[in-house]
């Protein structure tokens, strides 16, 4: 390859990575502001007749509806992404997320239109979930499939980085408006982040439209190897891979909702934390994640064994997740901040490498559908239910201990499934070109 061609390839790959990052950031911002609003205000605006913990539980149930819809989005857009290409689907999903988020910001509350308000909220949340269900797989692949040889995990991390940045922007926006008086916050203040999404989506579209189709997908289309029915084929040929992939995604998804949704509600309703104080704690943890997370992709790329890298990333979480809840329960601001921030490090390192590791285990013609099913079904079954089950366990036992046990079990499930997943063949075309591929089956 000539120097000019290599330079052009690098520019194209970097543009794809940037497009994945910006689009993913916007879509995760849209998704996370819902979780924050559900923890702080939706029970008052849309479910005022359900008081206290029950209203919070129902608000978290509407939060879960978005996760319920995400596998449908993964199936729909995975089908088109594996047949028509990654780029077109990503433009559609960005528009779906932006429009639905803006509509939530405009939605009248229960006091204005009665029971129609929560019904419409659930319907819009479903659309939002479908959009994000199709977004994640496409963002990961448009970046990782453009990557230079040996760097697919690093470039897949561009899409992963959108999650903590989107979460940080979400927290900053709510931290700013939490300074409003309670009456103003409940009546109109919470709507500002949702309405601001319209501007962000416009910026994201400008960037995403300039990204080229991924080389892997372009080759599949050109060679006429497109799968006729990707969903049927991936379920028929890779059923155990789907199961392991669901488990391997668990703590990468649920850890954020343990701290930014469940813990936020618990700390502000049952403990002596104000909205702004605990949002500040979450903000510090999110900024830490933004800074630290990319090192997970670097670690996975440079270590000789992916299995060993996964153990180094996840095993500390078995100790740090319980420590987080224990320090929050002290009701000491500084200790709580230390607990939440330190517990963020293991799962964010793992999350950076997750996308690339998962994508490489599926053949390219089924990859969009395969990784979307794993990630989105995990979100529905395990990630999105985290605040609901956490609140249920807390309500039922009156103690945070049961929530701690549940969190540790999720970490162990993730670790076991990923180690088994890494025993499976690596279908990454670039890794296959290496003369000495990794032998993770031995390490696992």
Secondary structure, 3 states (H helix, E strand, C coil): CCHHHHHHHHHHHHHHHHHHHHHHHHHHHHHHHHHHHHHHCHHHHHCCCCCHHHHHHHHHHHHHHHHHHHHHHHHHHHHHHHHCCHHHHHHHHHHHHHHHHHHHHHCCCHHHHCHHHHHHHHHHHHHHHHHHHHHHHHHHHHHHCCCCCCCHHHHHHHHHHHHHHHHHHHHHHHHHHCCCCHHHHHHHHCHHHHHHHHHHHHHHHHHHCCCCCCHHHHHHHHCCCCCCCHHHHHHHHCHHHHHHHHHHCHHHHHHHHHHHHHHHHHHHHCCCCCHHHHHHHHHHHHHHHHHHCHHHHHHHHHCCCHHHHHHHHHCCHHHHHHHHHHHHHCCCHHHHHHHHHHHHHHHHHHHHHHHHHHHCCCCHHHHHHHHHHHHHHHHHHHHCCHHHHHHHHHHHHCCCHHHHHHHHHHHHHHHHHHHHHCCCCCCCHHHHCCCCCCCHHHHC
